[in-house]
Every structure is written in C-alpha cells, then in structure tokens.
Amino acid sequence: IVAGEIKQVLVVRSDLKMGKGKLAAQVAHASLMSYFEVERKNKEIAKEWLSTGEKKIVVKVGSEEELKRLYEDAKKEGIPCALVHDAGLTQLPPNTITVLGIGPWEEEEIDKITGNLKLV
C-alpha cells in the first residue's frame, strides 16, 4: 500500500482553443498514455490508483513551452508522464503537442510541479 493520495494531472494547452470534443479526446489520450507509463514503472501505484477511484485533475497552461517545461520537470523528479502529439486529422496541424499526462503518482510529488496551475 502506498502512503498518501494518488492522483493524475492532465495539463491542457489553452492557447490551442480546441473544441470541447477535441479537448476531451486529447485528455483521454493523455490519461491512458501516462497511466501505461506508470504501470511499467510502478505496478503498485497503478493498482492503488485504479482501486481508489482514479482521481484526475485537469489544469491548463498557455503555451507549448510551458507544457514542455512541466514535462521536463516531471521527468527530472522521476514521475511517469506522457505528451500527446495530435495526428492532425481535424482541428490542429500534425504533431501539435496538446496535453501532458502526469501520473498517477503521489499527490505531494505532482503538486510540486502542477500545484500552481488553474483548473480548466
């Protein structure tokens, strides 16, 4: 059993002005991609998250640079994460980075990186 709360944070680029459906799909991609990273690294945390309601928080940043910086910060801290690159079939150019999934991981650790971001 893991001490403390486990959560996943999904960071969306607000500058892209994605439609609601597009945004929902991109967040879903990020959630799954990041979860599978966690499952590879720490099955215990993955299992704990699944058994405790799969807590998710969706927050926003204003640019690709901010998103990449958060990605690097999470990597530096050893927190599994994943960047979504859009295929470019609908609203966005191919390979646009849209969402960052972080965790599921220890809430305290994730909050050090994303705690100051506003909810979507």
N, C-alpha and C positions, 0 to 999 in steps of 0.2 A: 504494500500500500504506500502511496506517495503522500508525503506531508503537504498540506496546503491545497489551495484550489488549483484546478487545471482549467485552462481556457484556451481558445483560439482567437486570434485577432486577424481580421481581414481589412487591409488598408487599400482604399479605392482612390484612384486619381480623379478629383473633382473637375480638373481642367478639361477633361475629355467630354464632359457633358453627355455621357451615354444615356440612352433611353432606359426606362425602368426595366424592361425585359432584358436588354443587353447587360445592364448592371447586375441583375440577378444571376444571369448565366455566368458572367465573369467571376462573381463572388463564389458561386458554386464550384467552378473550376479550381479556384484558389484554395477553397476549403479542402477539397479532395486531394489535390496535389500535395498540399502541405501535410495533411494527415498521413499520406503514404510515406512522406519523408520521416515523420515521427515514428511510424510503425517500423521502419527499417532501423532507426537509431535506438529506440527505447520502447519495446513492446509493452512494458509495464505502464508507462504513461498513456500510451494509445488505448490500452484496455480500460484504464481508470477513467479516461475522458468519455469513452463510449458508455461506461456503466453509470456515469453521473450526470447524464443529460446533455452532453456535448455542447457546453457553454461556448457561444460565439459572440464576438463584439465586432461591429462594422464601423470603421472610422475612416477619415479622409485626409488626404494631403492635396496640395495644389499643383504638383508638378512631378514629372518623371524623375528629376534629380532627387527630390525628397524621398520618393519611393525607393530608389536605388540606394540612397544613404541608409534608410531603415533596414533594407535587405542586408547591406554590409554589416551594420551594427548587430543584427540578429545572428548572422554567421559568426562574427567575432566572439559573441557570447556563447556560441555553441548551440543555439536554438534552431531546430529544424524549420525551414521556411521554403517558400516557392514563389517565383514570379510567373504571372500569366502573360504570355505573348499571344495576342489575338491573331487569328488566321487571316483576318482582313476580308471576310466574305460579305460583311454587311456594312456597319457604320464607320469602321475605322480602317486606316491603311494596314496592310500586312505587317506583322511583327510588332505592332504597338504594344507596349507594356501597360497593362490596365490595372491589375490588382496584385497585391502581395499578401500571401497567406503566411502567418507566423503561428507555429504550434499546431496542435495543442501542446501546451507546456506549462510549467509553473507560472501562476499568475504574477507573482512578485518579479520574476525574471522578465516576463514580457512587458510588464508595466514600466520597467526601467527604460524601455525603448519606445513604447507607444502611449504611455500614461498621459501625455500632454496633448494628444490628438483629439479633435472634436468628432462626435458621432455623426454618421451620415444622416 
